[in-house]
Structures are given as structure tokens and as C-alpha cells.
Amino acid sequence: MGLATQIAEFLRQDGMLGLLALLVVAFIYVIKNFETMFKSWTVFRTSRISAIKQAIEASAENPALKRCYQMELEAEHFRLVSGIATTPEYRESILDLLSKSEGKLTLDMIKRSQEFRDSDKDLISIKLTKKNHRSRDIAYWCGLFSFLMVMLLSAFFIYQLITTPITEFKNMGAYLSNIAMFAFLAWFFVSNLIAYNSAVRVKEILDKESSVADCKNAEELPTL
């Protein structure tokens, strides 16, 4: 309770500047401990992989169980590298698409495109609707607006720093918090655009492969 009271009193006295200070401290903490936090997730996955390997060795006399564990091991390795949790069939379709894309696609692009995955199909498939296109346009203009606001507020902030004594600069917290907010919004919308563009590129390769397969099937049909 004492710490909570101190934080509340700090925020009450210093307002946005106090809140900004807490956010900066939290951000610095996450950056400094990012490697440790990431390693925790990696250690969990690698420990699970080790456990599966031990299970494979223990099930040497049971071929069916051993094959089940081997499939699980492949899924864990794939998830650790790509970040995509998949079934064997879906994983094979991803690998097949990568080999056919001739270097035009990467695992990262496929991972980002999973937001637009067609859940009605078992194999990799992308479904882009009119709603997705409208969301793309909104993300583009909102991202551009947020980026311009970051530039504008940063310019005003630098101007105030140059022309106003630091002891009289009462709006520093408000400037910095607004810059941080619009920077986050810009990052959010740009991330959505990157995911959409990845989905478009994956869908282009999928459609191309589908059309090639249809042509081959048509050529193989017997003529009457």
C-alpha cells in the first residue's frame, strides 16, 4: 500500500510528467530485460523439445507412439523457428509454398499473413475481403497522420526547448506523452499495413500456383 500511495501522490503532484516518467522507466525495463524475457519463452520451447526427444527414446519399442512424438517434435521445432503453431498438413503446405515461390516469400511474411488466414481451409490459404481493403486504407491514412503528428510535435518540442528555459517549460510532459502516443499509433498502423502487404504477396503466389495446377489438370483431361 505504501508504494501505491507514493505512486498516486507522485502522479497527483506532477501530472502527465509523472506518468511519462513511469512509462519511460517501464519502457527501459522492458528493453533491458527483453533478452531475458525472450529467453524465457525460448527456454520453455527448448525444454519441451528435450522432453519430447526423451519420450521418443523411451518409445523405441512402440512405432506408432514414436511416430506421434516425432511429429510433435517437428511441430515444436517449426514453431520455435517460425512462430507458427501448425498441424503437419498445414506445415507441409507452407513448406511446399516456400519452395514454389522461388525466394519471393519468407517464413516471416507467412507468419505476418496469418491474420488473414482462411480458417475454413486446412491448408495454407489467404482470404482478403472488402473489409480488409477498407481497413488497409484506414491504416494507411491514420498511419500517415500519426507520423506527421509525431514530426510536428517533435518540431514544436525542439523549438520550445531552444527558446524556453527548461525551468519554465511546463508542457514538457504533455509534449512527450503526445509524441509517444502518436509514435505508438504510427507503429500500430504500419504493422497492420506490413501484415496486409505480406498477405497480398502470399495470396498472389497461392493464386498463381492454383492457376498453374488448373491448367495442368485441364491438359490431362482426355479429349473426346
C-alpha positions in Angstrom: 0.0 0.0 0.0 2.9 2.4 0.8 4.3 2.0 -2.8 0.9 2.5 -4.3 0.3 5.6 -2.2 3.7 7.1 -3.2 2.9 6.5 -6.9 -0.5 8.1 -6.6 0.9 11.1 -4.8 3.7 11.4 -7.4 1.1 11.4 -10.2 -1.1 13.9 -8.4 1.7 16.4 -7.9 3.4 16.1 -11.3 0.5 15.1 -13.6 1.5 14.0 -17.1 5.2 14.4 -16.4 5.0 11.8 -13.6 3.0 9.4 -15.8 5.5 9.9 -18.6 8.4 9.2 -16.2 6.7 5.9 -15.1 6.2 4.9 -18.8 9.8 5.7 -19.6 11.0 3.6 -16.7 8.8 0.7 -17.7 10.0 1.0 -21.3 13.6 1.0 -20.3 13.0 -2.0 -18.0 11.4 -4.0 -20.9 14.3 -3.0 -23.3 16.9 -4.0 -20.7 15.2 -7.3 -19.9 14.0 -8.1 -23.4 16.6 -10.7 -24.0 15.8 -12.4 -20.6 12.1 -12.3 -21.4 12.7 -13.7 -24.9 15.0 -16.4 -23.5 12.2 -17.5 -21.1 9.9 -18.3 -24.0 12.8 -20.0 -25.8 13.8 -22.0 -22.8 10.2 -23.2 -22.4 10.1 -24.4 -26.0 13.6 -25.9 -26.0 12.8 -27.7 -22.7 9.6 -29.1 -24.3 11.7 -30.2 -27.2 14.1 -32.0 -24.9 11.2 -33.7 -23.2 9.8 -34.9 -26.5 13.2 -36.3 -27.5 13.4 -38.3 -24.3 9.9 -39.6 -25.0 11.0 -40.7 -28.5 13.8 -42.6 -27.0 11.6 -44.2 -24.4 9.0 -45.3 -27.0 11.5 -47.1 -29.3 9.5 -50.3 -29.0 6.2 -48.6 -29.9 6.4 -47.5 -33.6 3.0 -45.7 -33.6 3.8 -43.8 -30.4 7.3 -43.0 -31.6 5.9 -41.6 -34.9 3.4 -39.4 -32.9 6.2 -38.0 -30.8 8.4 -37.3 -33.9 5.5 -35.4 -35.5 5.2 -33.4 -32.3 8.9 -32.7 -32.3 8.7 -31.4 -35.9 5.9 -29.1 -34.9 7.8 -27.7 -31.9 10.9 -27.1 -34.0 8.9 -25.3 -36.6 7.1 -23.2 -34.0 10.3 -22.3 -32.4 11.8 -21.0 -35.7 8.8 -19.6 -37.4 6.4 -18.7 -34.5 3.6 -20.5 -36.3 1.7 -23.3 -34.5 0.6 -25.7 -37.2 -0.7 -29.2 -38.0 1.5 -31.5 -40.1 -0.6 -30.9 -43.2 -0.6 -27.1 -42.8 3.1 -27.1 -42.2 3.8 -29.2 -45.3 1.6 -26.8 -47.3 3.7 -23.8 -46.0 7.0 -25.6 -46.9 5.6 -26.5 -50.4 4.6 -22.9 -51.0 8.0 -21.6 -49.9 9.8 -24.0 -52.3 7.5 -23.0 -55.2 7.7 -19.2 -54.5 11.3 -19.2 -55.8 12.5 -17.0 -53.0 9.7 -14.5 -53.2 8.3 -15.5 -49.8 9.8 -16.0 -46.4 8.6 -17.6 -43.1 8.3 -14.1 -41.6 5.9 -13.0 -44.4 3.8 -16.1 -44.0 3.7 -15.6 -40.2 2.5 -11.9 -40.7 -0.1 -13.1 -43.2 -1.7 -15.5 -40.7 -4.0 -12.7 -39.5 -5.8 -13.1 -42.9 -5.7 -16.9 -42.9 -8.8 -18.6 -44.3 -10.0 -20.6 -41.3 -12.4 -22.7 -43.4 -9.4 -24.5 -45.2 -7.0 -26.9 -43.7 -4.1 -25.9 -45.9 -2.5 -22.5 -46.2 -4.9 -20.1 -47.8 -5.4 -16.3 -47.5 -8.8 -14.6 -47.6 -8.9 -10.9 -48.3 -12.4 -9.2 -48.1 -13.6 -5.7 -48.9 -13.5 -5.1 -45.1 -9.7 -5.9 -45.2 -9.2 -3.5 -48.1 -11.1 -0.7 -46.2 -9.0 -1.4 -43.1 -5.9 -1.2 -45.2 -6.9 2.3 -46.5 -7.8 3.4 -42.9 -4.5 2.1 -41.6 -2.6 3.9 -44.4 -4.1 7.3 -43.8 -4.2 7.0 -40.0 -0.6 5.9 -40.0 0.4 8.8 -42.2 -1.5 11.2 -40.0 0.2 9.8 -36.8 3.6 10.0 -38.4 3.0 13.6 -39.4 1.8 14.4 -35.9 5.0 12.9 -34.4 7.1 15.1 -36.7 5.0 18.2 -36.0 5.0 17.7 -32.2 8.7 16.9 -32.2 9.5 20.1 -34.1 7.4 22.1 -31.6 9.1 20.3 -28.7 12.6 21.1 -30.0 11.6 24.7 -30.7 10.3 25.1 -27.2 13.5 23.5 -25.8 15.6 26.0 -27.7 13.5 29.1 -27.0 12.2 28.4 -23.5 14.3 27.9 -20.3 13.9 24.4 -19.0 12.6 25.6 -15.7 9.7 27.4 -17.4 8.9 24.6 -19.8 5.6 23.5 -18.1 4.2 21.4 -21.0 7.2 19.1 -21.4 5.3 16.1 -20.1 2.3 16.8 -22.4 4.5 17.1 -25.4 6.4 13.9 -24.7 3.3 11.9 -23.9 1.6 13.0 -27.1 4.7 12.2 -29.1 4.9 8.8 -27.5 1.1 8.2 -28.2 1.3 9.2 -31.9 4.5 7.2 -32.3 2.8 4.1 -31.0 -0.2 4.7 -33.2 2.1 5.1 -36.2 3.9 1.8 -35.4 0.5 0.1 -34.9 -0.9 1.1 -38.3 2.4 0.5 -40.1 2.4 -3.0 -38.6 -1.1 -3.6 -39.9 0.0 -2.4 -43.4 3.0 -4.7 -43.4 0.8 -7.7 -42.4 -1.7 -6.8 -45.2 1.0 -6.5 -47.8 2.5 -9.8 -46.7 -0.9 -11.4 -47.1 -1.3 -9.9 -50.6 2.1 -11.3 -51.7 1.3 -14.8 -50.2 -2.1 -14.8 -51.9 -0.5 -13.8 -55.2 1.7 -16.9 -55.1 -1.1 -19.1 -54.0 -3.4 -17.9 -56.8 -0.5 -18.4 -59.3 0.1 -21.9 -58.1 -3.6 -22.6 -58.2 -4.0 -21.4 -61.8 -1.0 -23.5 -62.9 -2.5 -26.5 -61.3 -5.8 -25.9 -63.0 -4.1 -25.6 -66.4 -2.2 -28.9 -65.8 -5.5 -30.6 -64.8 -7.2 -29.3 -67.9 -4.3 -30.6 -70.2 -4.5 -34.0 -68.6 -8.3 -34.4 -69.2 -8.9 -36.9 -72.0 -10.2 -35.5 -75.3 -13.4 -37.0 -76.8 
